[in-house]
Amino acid sequence: MLLDYNSSIIEKGIKEFLWAKENMSIIDKIINKYKNKKTLEGYSIGICLHITKETAVLVMGLKELGANIFLCPANPLSIQEHIVSFLKYKEIIVYGEKGEPLQTFCKNMDRILEKKPNMIIDDGGEFHKMALRKNYNIFGGTEETTSGINRLKAWYQKKLFKYPIIGVNQSRTKYIFDNRYGTGQSSIEGILRTSGILLAGKRVIVCGYGHVGRGIASCAKGLGAKVTVTEIDPIHALEAFMDGFEVKPISDTTTIGDLYITCTGQVRVVREEHIEKMKNGVILCNAGHFDVEIDTNYLNKIDKNPTLIRKNFKCFIINKKKIYLLSEGRVINLVGGDGNPPEIMAFSFANQLLSLIYLSKNYEKLENKIYNVPKKIENESGRLALHSFNIHIDTITKEQANYFYS
């Protein structure tokens, strides 16, 4: 096998891709079911996702089904460069480099749209936003995240939709497993890998108790942290309380919090009024999709020359106190870690893959709106996941079926 001057980087990408593929057998089963038919042959697919080894498994699967792929990152800091090298070696067109400026990051999406893709996969809604502003002949798309779905709902109300979009995040196999167990674990991993702190005994403040917040709170508690949850939703707050967590407003936690983790999808959740009252040595990080949850503009305004302690770990001096920020306030599990485990991403990407196949066959019958993942697809993903874990379950008896539907 002839490799270019980056052969060692490509080899690393190959090894990690194969490791992920081995642990994402769900994707393999779907590919094997449809590859002889070349189900996606003739389709061009624009993809805006975090470029990880798990994403590479999805991309190579789509290619095997006959699709023409164009890929760009969903976050300029979440690119795994050895995976980019591997994908380019496999003749996948990738636009984007790690750490590129925001203007270039956005331009990459435009470059894909100029290739006139038939379908698009997005993570966060920004790619859909660009596509909806222009008159491209897009048959349909999917959206991976809670933040993206919320934005899409707002655009739908404004009658901006031009093609059907399947909200993959609405699937139970996505939000229960990916958001809770996957992001819960990988966010804590990113924090520990970036800072090296001991969590046991720390006062951890989890801002938001959606599926991601639940997972993070549970993992932090499991490692011995004393967890407090902040919320604006009364039902989520009650759920956190009954799960055994202390619940308070953010302003009531500033004198005790050692580590703040935002996972709300909202802007300026941790802001000037909170930061000014926080104790010396507090650590701030974000597990939400966009880097808007912590007011980093305030931090950079007060201390224009923060100290870089180590990679993705900065110290700001605010009111003579040390305030630490992880990963520039960007998504900690992908910037500070490797993202969600392959076993978990197999669930989400099975939904992505099957949803694209569904769109390719049905887009002409669909309205321009947001759709949930069809139940048939969700159930198929669930069955494949059970099989991958070698789990067997009961089936309903005829008597039970008659009782249930009587």
C-alpha positions in Angstrom: 0.0 0.0 0.0 1.5 3.3 -1.1 1.0 6.2 1.3 2.0 9.8 1.0 4.4 11.7 3.3 1.8 11.6 6.1 1.8 7.8 6.1 2.1 7.5 9.8 -0.8 9.8 10.3 -2.9 7.8 7.8 -1.9 4.5 9.4 -3.1 5.9 12.8 -6.4 6.9 11.1 -6.8 3.4 9.6 -6.2 1.7 12.9 -8.7 3.9 14.8 -11.3 3.6 12.0 -11.0 -0.2 12.1 -11.3 -0.2 15.9 -14.5 2.0 15.7 -15.9 -0.2 12.9 -15.4 -3.3 15.0 -17.5 -1.7 17.8 -20.2 -0.4 15.4 -21.4 -3.7 14.0 -24.9 -2.2 13.7 -23.7 0.0 10.8 -22.0 -3.1 9.1 -25.3 -5.0 9.3 -27.2 -2.1 7.6 -24.5 -1.8 4.9 -24.5 -5.5 4.2 -28.3 -5.4 3.8 -28.3 -2.7 1.2 -24.9 -2.6 -0.5 -25.7 -5.0 -3.3 -28.6 -2.7 -4.4 -26.3 0.3 -4.3 -29.2 2.0 -2.6 -27.6 5.5 -2.6 -25.9 5.4 -6.0 -26.3 8.7 -7.9 -26.9 10.7 -4.7 -24.5 13.4 -3.4 -24.6 13.8 0.3 -23.2 16.9 2.1 -22.2 16.1 5.7 -21.5 18.6 8.6 -20.5 16.4 11.6 -17.7 16.2 14.1 -14.9 14.5 12.2 -14.1 11.5 14.4 -13.4 7.8 13.9 -17.1 7.1 14.4 -18.1 9.6 11.7 -15.6 7.9 9.4 -17.5 4.6 9.8 -20.7 6.3 8.7 -19.0 8.1 5.8 -17.3 5.0 4.5 -20.7 3.1 4.8 -22.4 5.8 2.8 -19.7 5.5 0.1 -20.1 1.7 0.0 -23.8 2.3 -0.7 -22.8 4.3 -3.8 -23.1 7.9 -2.4 -20.8 10.7 -3.4 -19.7 12.4 -0.1 -18.6 15.9 0.8 -17.6 16.4 4.4 -16.9 19.4 6.7 -16.6 19.7 10.5 -19.4 20.8 12.8 -16.8 22.4 15.1 -13.4 23.7 14.1 -11.8 22.3 17.2 -13.4 18.8 17.1 -11.5 17.6 14.0 -9.4 14.5 14.5 -6.6 15.2 12.0 -5.5 11.6 11.5 -9.1 10.7 10.6 -9.2 13.5 8.0 -6.0 12.1 6.5 -7.5 8.6 6.4 -10.7 9.9 4.7 -8.8 11.8 2.1 -6.7 8.8 1.5 -10.0 7.0 0.8 -10.9 9.7 -1.7 -13.5 11.4 0.5 -13.6 15.2 -0.1 -13.1 16.9 3.2 -13.2 20.7 3.7 -11.8 22.0 6.9 -8.7 22.1 9.2 -8.4 22.0 12.9 -8.5 25.4 14.6 -9.5 27.3 11.5 -11.1 30.8 11.9 -14.9 31.0 12.0 -15.1 32.7 8.6 -13.3 29.7 7.0 -15.3 27.2 9.0 -18.6 28.7 7.6 -17.1 28.9 4.1 -16.5 25.1 4.2 -20.3 24.6 4.4 -20.8 26.9 1.4 -18.2 25.0 -0.6 -20.2 21.8 0.0 -23.4 23.5 -1.0 -21.7 24.7 -4.2 -21.3 20.9 -5.1 -25.2 20.7 -5.1 -25.8 17.8 -2.7 -29.1 16.0 -2.9 -29.3 15.3 0.8 -27.5 16.8 3.9 -26.6 15.6 7.4 -26.2 18.3 10.0 -25.1 18.6 13.6 -26.3 21.8 15.1 -28.5 23.3 12.4 -25.9 25.8 10.9 -25.6 23.8 7.7 -29.3 23.6 7.3 -29.5 27.3 7.9 -27.2 28.1 5.0 -29.0 25.6 2.7 -32.4 27.0 3.5 -31.3 30.6 2.7 -30.5 29.5 -0.9 -32.3 27.8 -3.7 -30.5 24.5 -3.9 -32.3 21.4 -5.2 -32.0 19.4 -1.9 -34.3 16.4 -1.6 -34.1 16.1 2.2 -31.8 16.1 5.3 -31.3 15.0 8.8 -30.4 16.7 12.1 -28.3 15.2 14.8 -28.7 17.5 17.9 -31.2 19.0 20.3 -29.9 22.5 19.5 -30.3 21.9 15.8 -33.9 20.6 16.2 -34.8 23.7 18.3 -33.5 26.0 15.6 -35.2 24.1 12.9 -38.6 24.4 14.7 -38.2 28.1 14.8 -37.4 28.3 11.1 -40.3 26.1 10.2 -42.7 28.4 12.1 -41.3 31.2 9.9 -42.1 29.1 6.8 -38.5 28.9 5.7 -38.4 25.2 5.0 -37.6 24.0 1.4 -37.1 20.3 2.0 -38.1 17.6 4.5 -35.8 17.0 7.5 -35.8 14.0 9.8 -34.9 14.9 13.4 -32.6 12.0 14.3 -32.3 13.6 17.8 -36.0 12.9 18.4 -35.4 9.2 18.3 -35.3 7.3 21.6 -32.2 5.4 20.5 -30.5 8.8 20.1 -31.5 11.0 23.0 -31.6 8.3 25.7 -28.3 6.6 24.8 -26.2 9.1 22.8 -27.1 12.2 24.8 -27.4 10.6 28.2 -24.9 7.7 28.4 -22.6 8.8 25.6 -22.2 12.5 26.2 -22.5 12.0 30.0 -19.4 9.7 30.0 -17.4 11.5 27.3 -17.9 15.0 28.9 -16.5 13.8 32.2 -13.7 12.1 30.3 -12.9 15.3 28.4 -12.8 17.3 31.7 -10.5 14.8 33.4 -8.2 14.5 30.3 -8.0 18.3 30.0 -7.6 19.3 33.6 -6.3 16.1 35.4 -8.4 17.0 38.5 -9.8 14.6 41.1 -13.6 14.7 40.9 -14.3 13.0 44.3 -15.4 15.5 46.8 -15.6 18.4 44.3 -18.7 20.6 44.2 -19.9 20.1 40.6 -22.6 22.4 39.3 -24.5 20.9 36.3 -26.4 23.6 34.4 -29.3 22.0 32.7 -31.0 18.6 33.4 -32.0 17.5 30.0 -30.7 14.2 28.7 -27.1 15.4 28.6 -27.3 17.0 32.0 -28.8 13.8 33.5 -25.9 11.8 32.1 -23.2 14.2 33.3 -24.7 14.5 36.8 -25.0 10.7 37.1 -21.3 10.2 36.0 -20.0 12.9 38.2 -21.9 11.5 41.2 -20.6 8.1 40.4 -17.0 9.4 40.7 -17.7 10.9 44.1 -18.6 14.5 43.3 -21.2 16.5 45.2 -23.5 17.5 42.4 -25.9 20.5 42.3 -28.2 21.0 39.4 -29.5 24.4 38.1 -32.6 24.5 35.9 -35.3 26.8 34.5 -37.8 24.0 33.8 -39.8 23.1 36.9 -40.3 19.5 35.7 -36.6 18.9 35.0 -35.8 20.5 38.3 -38.2 18.2 40.2 -36.7 15.2 38.4 -33.2 16.2 39.4 -34.3 16.6 43.0 -36.0 13.2 43.1 -32.9 11.7 41.5 -31.1 12.8 44.6 -29.4 16.0 43.5 -29.4 19.4 45.2 -31.3 22.0 43.0 -30.5 25.7 43.2 -30.3 28.8 41.0 -26.8 29.4 39.6 -26.4 32.6 41.7 -26.8 30.5 44.9 -23.9 28.2 43.9 -21.1 30.7 43.2 -19.5 30.5 46.6 -19.3 26.7 46.6 -18.9 25.6 43.0 -15.6 24.0 42.1 -16.6 23.0 38.5 -19.4 24.3 36.3 -20.6 22.2 33.4 -23.2 23.9 31.1 -25.5 21.7 28.9 -28.5 23.8 28.2 -28.3 25.0 24.5 -28.8 28.5 25.7 -26.7 31.7 25.6 -24.8 33.2 28.5 -25.9 30.7 31.1 -22.7 31.4 33.1 -22.1 35.2 32.8 -20.5 38.2 34.4 -22.8 38.4 37.4 -21.9 34.8 38.3 -18.2 34.8 37.4 -17.5 37.9 39.6 -18.8 36.0 42.7 -17.2 32.6 42.0 -14.4 31.4 44.2 -10.7 31.3 43.4 -9.8 28.3 41.3 -13.2 27.5 39.8 -13.2 25.6 36.5 -15.8 26.4 33.7 -16.6 24.1 30.8 -19.4 23.6 28.3 -21.0 20.3 27.1 -23.5 22.0 24.8 -23.2 22.2 21.1 -22.3 25.9 20.7 -19.7 27.9 22.5 -22.3 30.5 23.7 -23.2 29.1 27.1 -20.3 30.5 29.0 -19.6 34.3 28.5 -16.1 33.9 27.2 -16.3 37.5 25.7 -16.4 38.8 29.3 -13.5 36.6 30.3 -11.4 37.8 27.4 -12.4 41.4 27.9 -11.2 41.5 31.6 -8.1 39.4 31.0 -6.7 39.9 27.5 -3.7 37.7 28.1 -4.9 34.6 29.9 -2.3 31.9 30.8 -2.3 28.7 28.9 -1.7 26.1 31.6 -1.8 23.2 29.1 -3.6 22.4 25.9 -7.3 23.5 26.1 -6.8 24.8 29.7 -6.6 28.5 30.3 -6.4 30.6 33.4 -8.0 34.1 33.6 -7.4 36.6 36.4 -10.8 38.1 37.3 -11.0 40.4 40.3 -7.6 38.9 41.5 -9.1 35.4 41.4 -8.1 32.5 39.1 -10.9 31.4 36.8 -10.1 28.4 34.6 -11.7 27.7 31.2 -11.6 24.4 29.4 -11.6 24.0 25.6 -12.3 27.7 24.9 -15.9 27.1 26.1 -16.5 24.7 23.2 -18.0 21.3 23.5 -15.7 19.6 26.1 -16.3 15.9 25.1 -15.0 16.5 21.5 -12.4 19.2 22.0 -11.0 17.8 25.3 -11.7 14.2 24.5 -12.5 11.8 21.7 -16.3 12.3 21.7 -18.8 9.6 22.4 -17.9 5.9 22.4 -18.3 4.0 19.1 -20.9 1.6 20.6 -23.1 4.6 21.4 -22.5 6.4 18.1 -23.6 3.3 16.3 -27.1 3.9 17.6 -27.2 7.5 16.3 -25.5 6.8 13.0 -27.8 3.8 12.4 -30.7 6.2 12.5 -28.8 8.6 10.2 -28.1 5.9 7.7 -31.6 4.4 7.7 -33.2 7.9 7.6 -31.1 8.8 4.5 -32.2 5.6 2.8 -35.8 6.4 3.7 -35.5 9.9 2.3 -34.0 8.6 -0.9 -37.0 6.5 -1.5 -39.8 8.8 -0.2 -38.7 12.4 -0.5 -41.2 13.1 -3.3 -44.1 12.1 -1.0 -42.9 14.1 2.0 -43.9 17.7 3.0 -41.3 20.3 3.7 -41.3 20.0 7.5 -39.6 18.2 10.4 -40.3 14.5 10.8 -39.5 12.1 13.6 -37.5 9.1 12.8 -40.1 6.6 11.4 -41.0 4.0 14.1 -39.9 1.2 11.8 -36.4 2.6 11.6 -36.3 3.3 15.3 -37.3 -0.3 16.1 -34.9 -1.7 13.6 -32.0 0.3 15.2 -33.1 -1.0 18.6 -33.2 -4.6 17.5 -29.7 -4.3 15.9 -28.4 -2.7 19.0 -29.7 -5.6 21.2 -28.1 -8.1 18.9 -24.8 -6.3 19.0 -24.8 -6.6 22.8 -26.0 -10.2 22.6 -29.1 -9.3 24.5 -32.3 -11.3 24.1 -35.8 -10.2 25.2 -39.3 -11.6 25.4 -41.9 -11.4 22.7 -45.5 -10.6 23.4 -47.8 -13.6 23.4 -51.0 -13.8 21.3 -53.1 -13.6 24.5 -51.2 -10.5 25.7 -51.6 -8.9 22.2 -55.4 -9.6 22.3 -55.6 -8.1 25.9 -53.5 -5.1 25.0 -55.5 -4.2 21.9 -58.9 -5.1 23.1 
